Amino acid sequence: MTISEMIAHNVIRCDLPNMEEEPELYAKVINHQIHTCNFAKCGGPSLPGEQCRKGFPRKFSPSTYEDPETRRFIYRCVHERDQYVVPYHAPTLLAWDAHMNM
C-alpha cells in the first residue's frame, strides 16, 4: 500500500486505541508511543499554547494530510488524549513491541 492508502485504512495511526476494543495495541501504545517532553529530548516541556521541538502536543486536526509547506504529515487528532501519541504502524508495533516513529 502507499502511505496515503495506509493512512486511509488506519494502518498508520497516531491515536490512543480504545482500551476495550484493542487492549493489546492500547497497552503497547501506552508503553512505547507516548511522547514525554523533557529538556534533553525535545527542549520541553513547552509553554502553554506552544509545541516542543518534536511537535508536541500535536495540534487538533479533523483529518490526516500532508502539509505542502513542511512536506510532513499532520495526523488526525480530535481528542486531547491523542496529542502526545507518536505515529505508529499498528501491525509492526504489535509484533515488535518497541518504540517507533512512522
N, C-alpha and C positions, 0 to 999 in steps of 0.2 A: 504494500500500500504506500501511497505517497503520504507526506506529512499531513497534508490537508485531509486526506481520507482517514488517517488515523485519528486526527482531532475530531472529525465529524462522527466517527464511530466510537468516540470516547475511549480510545486506546491510549492516547497521550492525554494525561489528565493533570489537573492542578487543583484538586479539591479533596476535602476530607470525606472519605466514603461513609455511607450510613453504617453505623456500628452493627445494627441488627441484620441488614441485608448482605453486607460484605465484611463479616467480622475479621477474617484473616487479613484482608487488604487494609482494613481500618487499623489494625494493630501495627502492620508494617509501615504505614504512612506515619502514624504517631511516633514510632521508634526511629525512623530513618529520614523522613521527608519534611520535618518541621524546622524552619529556619529560626535560629536563636541569635538575635543581634548581640554582638559584643565588639569592643573596640578593636581587638586584634583581627577579627574575621572580616568585619564589614564597616568599621568606623562607627558603629552604633552603640547603644540604641539611638535612634533619630529623635529629633524634637517632634512634638505633636504636630500632625499635618504634613510631615516630611517623610522621605524614604531614606533608608540606609543605602550605602554604596551598592549593595546587591539588589536593590529594588523592593525592599520590604518595609512596611507592609504593602502588599500589592494594592493597586487602586481597583475600585469596583469596575466591572465591565460585564455587560449582559451577554457577551459572546467572545469567542476566541478569534483573533485576527492577527495578521502580520502588519506591524506598524511600518508604513512605507519610508518614514524618515530614519528609523533606527535599524530596520530590517530584522527586528526581533519580534517574537510572538508575544502578544498580550493575551493572557489566558482568562477565560471566563472566571469571574469572581463575583458572586452575588451574595455570599454570606461572610460575615466577619470572621468566622472560624477558618475560612479558606485563605485569608490574607497572608499567612506565613507558610503555606504549603509550597514546597519546591516541586516543579513539574516532574512527572514520572511516567514511565511506561508500565502499566499495571502487570502484564504477564512477566516482565523481567523482574520487577520488584518482588513479586510473589516467589519466583524461582531463586533469585539472587540473595534476597534478604539483607540488602545493604543499601546505603545512600546512593542516589544517582541524581543527575541533573539533565533532563532531556532538553 
